[in-house]
């Protein structure tokens, strides 16, 4: 039962990661524009070593790395739908491995198919036989 609860929590984590991606992306763009303004005609004497430019560059890179880390988390945490699939398939596999009656089903299916094919072959052979 804990696993099903965690599946529902994963959906909330996905929503939080999307919000974080938007925030980090927005601030990365804002600080990138700040760096461009510091180096542009706004301040003609600015160099890349000025404290204002270094401040904006440092903040910009922090938000870019935060954005990339959040995107990495978002891409590796499965969605709610995928988690239900993993849970369902895993449960079925465990059940099939532990139940002896289920293991007999494929053998019975193969036997049934073989009997059916044998009957069909007999019918085909009897149709192909010329009547004298």
SULHU-V814769 format. One line per field, one symbol per residue. phi: phi as a letter, one per 20 degrees, with the letter a starting at -180 (. if undefined). psi: psi as a letter, one per 30 degrees, with the letter a starting at -180 (. if undefined). burial: 1 if it has 24 or more other ideal C-beta (glycine too) atoms within 12 Angstrom, else 0. A space follows every 10 residues. Layout:
phi->???
psi->???
burial->???
//
This chain:
phi->.ffffffffg ffffffffff gfffffffff ffffffffee fgcfefcfef fffffffffg ffffffffff fffffeefff ffffffffff fffffffedf fffffgffff ffffffffff ffffffffff ee
psi->eeeeeeeeee eeeeeeeeee eeeeeeeeee feeeeeeefa fejfgklffk eeeeeeeeee eeeeeeeeee eeeeffklle eeeeeeeeee eeeeeeffke eeffeeeeee eeeeeeeeee eeeeeeefkk k.
burial->0000001001 0001001001 1001001100 1001100100 0000000000 0010011011 0011011001 0001001000 0010001000 0000000000 0000000000 0000000000 0000000000 00
//
